[in-house]
Amino acid sequence: MKSFARTLHFAALSCVFAGAALAASPAPKAAKPDLAKGEASFAAVCAACHGADGNSGTPVNPKLAQQHPEYLLKQLQEYKSGKRANAIMSGMVAALTDEDMRNISYWLASKQAKPGFAKEKDTVALGERIFRGGIPDRQVAACAGCHAPNGVGIPSQYPRLSGQHTDYTAAQLVAFRDGIRKNNLQMTQVAAKMNDREIKAVADYIAGLR
């Protein structure tokens, strides 16, 4: 009987140690993005609106080339989940798997963004002041603090803005301000304190960054 009890004890200890070892094992790494599949998926689903290489020629559709892949993946996932509301985009991503979205995001990140241009001479100085210094009397932080002085952003944290279409950037700031876009509280709080003229000025300035 004692021998049997010892056997059970050792068996139990073996299970405990085995479980601990499994728990301590590192999680499997995500598969390396397949850029060829990403290109194929993008061509089939996205290129009509965002350009063959991710450089949209339509001002209301964003340029996606050279954008940080983590940001792109997050946005695609949030379109699919409904956290970021857009009827067109929700329909486009509905059939995409997480792997598809990851492949697309990393393929886009590998493409070169085409530069844009500021067009409004009368407001470019105002746009620069807001981008670089914020609006201190309303406690609006400088855009450059998160998106970098040249607008390239910070990988996995803040998106690239430089060269983006003025119309698209302005539309997103208005959407944040008006509570239409709700997937970033920080941006909602910033945009809530900006008027239309300021939004258009900073969006135009951003278009010329490179």
BELWO-V975061 format. One record per pair of residues at least 4 apart in sequence whose C-alpha atoms are under 8 Angstrom apart, sorted by the first residue. I is the first residue (numbers start at 1). J is the second residue. D is the distance in Angstrom with one decimal. If there is no record, write none. Layout:
I,J,D / I,J,D
//
This chain:
1,5,6.3 / 2,6,6.2 / 3,7,6.3 / 4,8,6.4 / 5,9,6.2 / 6,10,6.2 / 7,11,6.1 / 8,12,6.1 / 9,13,6.3 / 10,14,6.1 / 11,15,6.4 / 12,16,6.3 / 13,17,6.2 / 14,18,6.0 / 15,19,6.0 / 16,20,6.2 / 17,21,6.1 / 18,22,6.3 / 19,23,6.1 / 20,24,6.1 / 21,25,6.3 / 33,38,8.0 / 33,99,7.9 / 33,102,6.5 / 33,103,5.0 / 33,106,6.6 / 34,38,6.2 / 34,103,5.4 / 35,39,6.1 / 35,103,5.7 / 35,104,7.2 / 35,106,6.7 / 35,107,5.0 / 36,40,6.3 / 36,107,7.8 / 37,41,6.1 / 37,100,7.6 / 37,103,6.4 / 37,104,7.6 / 38,42,6.0 / 38,100,6.6 / 38,101,7.7 / 38,102,7.7 / 38,103,4.2 / 38,104,4.0 / 38,105,7.4 / 38,106,7.4 / 38,107,5.6 / 39,43,6.1 / 39,103,7.8 / 39,104,6.4 / 39,107,6.2 / 40,44,6.3 / 41,45,6.1 / 41,46,7.7 / 41,100,7.0 / 41,104,6.7 / 42,46,4.9 / 42,47,5.9 / 42,104,6.0 / 43,47,5.0 / 43,48,7.7 / 43,52,6.7 / 45,92,6.7 / 46,50,6.0 / 46,51,7.7 / 46,92,7.8 / 47,51,4.7 / 47,52,4.9 / 47,53,7.5 / 47,54,7.0 / 48,52,7.4 / 49,56,6.7 / 49,58,7.6 / 49,61,6.6 / 50,54,5.3 / 50,55,6.1 / 50,56,4.2 / 50,57,7.3 / 50,58,7.8 / 50,61,6.3 / 50,62,6.8 / 50,63,6.4 / 50,64,7.1 / 51,55,5.2 / 51,56,4.5 / 51,57,6.6 / 53,65,6.7 / 53,108,7.5 / 53,111,6.6 / 54,63,5.9 / 54,64,4.9 / 54,65,4.5 / 54,108,6.3 / 54,111,7.3 / 54,113,7.7 / 55,62,7.8 / 55,63,4.7 / 55,64,6.2 / 55,65,5.8 / 55,113,6.4 / 55,114,6.5 / 56,61,6.2 / 56,62,6.1 / 56,63,4.9 / 56,64,7.5 / 57,61,7.8 / 57,63,8.0 / 58,62,7.8 / 59,165,5.3 / 59,166,7.1 / 59,167,5.6 / 59,168,6.2 / 60,165,7.3 / 60,167,5.6 / 60,168,4.9 / 61,165,7.9 / 61,168,6.3 / 62,164,6.7 / 62,165,6.5 / 62,168,6.0 / 63,113,7.5 / 63,164,6.1 / 63,165,7.2 / 64,108,6.4 / 64,109,7.9 / 64,113,7.6 / 65,108,5.0 / 65,109,5.9 / 65,110,7.4 / 65,111,5.1 / 65,112,5.8 / 65,113,4.9 / 66,108,6.0 / 66,109,4.1 / 66,110,6.0 / 66,111,5.3 / 66,112,5.5 / 66,113,5.4 / 66,160,7.9 / 67,71,7.4 / 67,72,7.0 / 67,108,6.8 / 67,109,5.2 / 67,159,6.7 / 67,160,5.7 / 68,72,6.5 / 68,105,7.9 / 68,109,5.8 / 68,155,5.6 / 68,156,6.7 / 68,159,6.3 / 68,160,6.8 / 69,73,6.0 / 69,102,7.7 / 69,105,4.8 / 69,106,5.1 / 69,108,7.4 / 69,109,5.7 / 69,155,8.0 / 69,156,7.5 / 70,74,6.2 / 70,105,7.4 / 70,155,7.3 / 70,156,5.1 / 71,75,6.3 / 71,155,7.9 / 71,156,6.1 / 71,157,7.3 / 71,158,7.4 / 71,159,6.2 / 72,76,6.2 / 72,105,5.5 / 73,77,6.2 / 73,101,6.0 / 73,102,5.9 / 73,105,5.8 / 74,78,6.1 / 75,79,6.1 / 75,84,7.4 / 76,80,6.3 / 76,93,6.9 / 76,101,6.7 / 77,81,6.2 / 77,98,7.5 / 77,101,7.7 / 78,82,5.8 / 78,83,4.9 / 78,84,5.2 / 78,183,7.9 / 79,83,6.3 / 79,84,5.0 / 79,85,6.2 / 79,86,6.9 / 79,89,6.3 / 79,90,5.1 / 79,93,7.1 / 80,90,5.4 / 80,93,5.9 / 80,94,5.8 / 82,90,7.2 / 83,182,7.3 / 83,183,6.1 / 84,181,6.3 / 84,182,6.5 / 84,183,5.7 / 85,90,7.3 / 85,180,7.7 / 85,181,6.8 / 86,90,5.9 / 87,91,6.3 / 88,92,6.3 / 89,93,6.2 / 90,94,6.0 / 96,100,5.6 / 96,101,6.4 / 97,101,6.3 / 98,102,6.1 / 99,103,6.1 / 100,104,6.2 / 101,105,6.0 / 102,106,6.2 / 103,107,6.1 / 104,108,6.2 / 105,109,6.3 / 106,110,6.4 / 107,111,6.9 / 113,163,7.8 / 114,163,7.2 / 115,162,7.7 / 115,163,5.0 / 115,207,7.9 / 115,208,7.3 / 115,209,7.8 / 115,210,6.5 / 116,162,7.8 / 116,163,4.2 / 116,164,6.5 / 116,165,7.0 / 116,207,5.1 / 116,208,5.2 / 116,209,7.3 / 116,210,8.0 / 117,163,6.8 / 117,204,7.8 / 117,207,5.2 / 117,208,4.0 / 117,209,7.5 / 118,124,7.3 / 118,204,5.1 / 118,205,5.4 / 118,206,7.3 / 118,207,5.4 / 118,208,4.5 / 119,204,6.7 / 120,124,6.0 / 120,201,7.7 / 120,204,6.8 / 121,125,7.9 / 123,127,6.2 / 123,201,5.4 / 124,128,6.1 / 124,201,6.1 / 124,202,7.5 / 124,204,7.0 / 124,205,5.6 / 125,129,6.2 / 126,130,6.3 / 126,198,7.3 / 126,201,6.2 / 126,202,7.2 / 127,131,6.1 / 127,198,6.9 / 127,200,7.9 / 127,201,4.4 / 127,202,3.8 / 127,203,7.2 / 127,204,7.0 / 127,205,5.3 / 127,206,7.9 / 128,132,5.9 / 128,133,8.0 / 128,202,6.6 / 128,205,6.1 / 129,133,5.3 / 129,134,6.6 / 130,134,4.2 / 130,135,6.0 / 130,142,6.1 / 130,143,7.2 / 130,198,7.8 / 130,202,6.4 / 131,142,5.3 / 131,143,4.7 / 131,144,5.7 / 131,202,6.3 / 131,205,7.9 / 131,206,7.9 / 132,142,5.3 / 132,143,6.3 / 132,144,5.4 / 132,145,7.8 / 132,149,6.9 / 133,141,7.1 / 133,142,4.7 / 133,143,7.7 / 133,144,7.8 / 134,139,7.6 / 134,140,5.2 / 134,141,4.7 / 134,142,3.7 / 134,143,6.7 / 135,139,6.0 / 135,140,4.8 / 135,141,6.7 / 135,142,7.3 / 136,140,6.0 / 136,141,7.3 / 138,193,6.7 / 140,190,5.7 / 140,193,6.9 / 141,145,7.4 / 141,190,7.2 / 142,146,7.9 / 143,147,5.9 / 143,148,7.5 / 144,148,4.4 / 144,149,4.7 / 144,150,7.5 / 144,151,6.7 / 145,149,7.4 / 146,153,6.6 / 146,154,7.2 / 146,158,6.3 / 147,151,5.1 / 147,152,6.1 / 147,153,3.8 / 147,154,6.4 / 147,158,6.0 / 147,159,6.7 / 147,160,6.7 / 147,161,7.1 / 148,152,5.9 / 148,153,5.3 / 148,154,7.2 / 150,162,6.7 / 150,209,5.9 / 150,210,6.0 / 151,160,5.9 / 151,161,5.1 / 151,162,4.6 / 151,206,7.1 / 151,209,6.4 / 151,210,7.2 / 152,159,7.2 / 152,160,4.4 / 152,161,6.1 / 152,162,5.9 / 152,210,8.0 / 153,157,7.8 / 153,158,5.1 / 153,159,5.0 / 153,160,4.4 / 153,161,6.8 / 154,158,4.9 / 154,159,6.5 / 154,160,7.4 / 155,159,7.1 / 161,206,6.6 / 161,207,7.8 / 162,206,5.5 / 162,207,6.0 / 162,208,6.9 / 162,209,4.7 / 162,210,5.6 / 163,206,6.3 / 163,207,4.2 / 163,208,5.6 / 163,209,5.6 / 163,210,6.4 / 164,168,7.4 / 164,169,6.8 / 164,206,6.8 / 164,207,5.0 / 165,169,6.3 / 165,203,7.9 / 165,204,7.9 / 165,207,5.7 / 166,170,6.0 / 166,200,7.4 / 166,203,5.0 / 166,204,5.0 / 166,206,7.3 / 166,207,5.7 / 167,171,6.0 / 167,203,7.5 / 168,172,6.3 / 169,173,6.3 / 169,203,5.5 / 170,174,6.2 / 170,199,5.9 / 170,200,5.7 / 170,203,5.4 / 171,175,6.1 / 172,176,6.1 / 172,181,7.5 / 173,177,6.1 / 173,187,7.8 / 173,191,5.8 / 173,199,6.8 / 174,178,5.9 / 174,191,7.1 / 174,196,7.8 / 174,199,7.6 / 175,179,6.0 / 175,180,4.8 / 175,181,5.1 / 176,180,6.1 / 176,181,4.9 / 176,182,6.5 / 176,187,6.4 / 176,188,4.7 / 176,191,6.1 / 176,192,7.4 / 177,188,5.5 / 177,189,7.5 / 177,190,7.9 / 177,191,4.7 / 177,192,4.4 / 177,193,7.8 / 177,194,7.8 / 178,192,7.4 / 179,188,7.3 / 182,188,7.2 / 184,188,6.4 / 185,189,6.2 / 186,190,6.4 / 187,191,6.0 / 188,192,6.0 / 189,193,7.2 / 190,194,7.3 / 194,198,6.1 / 194,199,6.4 / 195,199,6.2 / 196,200,6.1 / 197,201,6.1 / 198,202,6.2 / 199,203,6.0 / 200,204,6.1 / 201,205,6.3 / 202,206,6.1 / 203,207,6.4 / 204,208,7.0 / 205,209,6.8
//
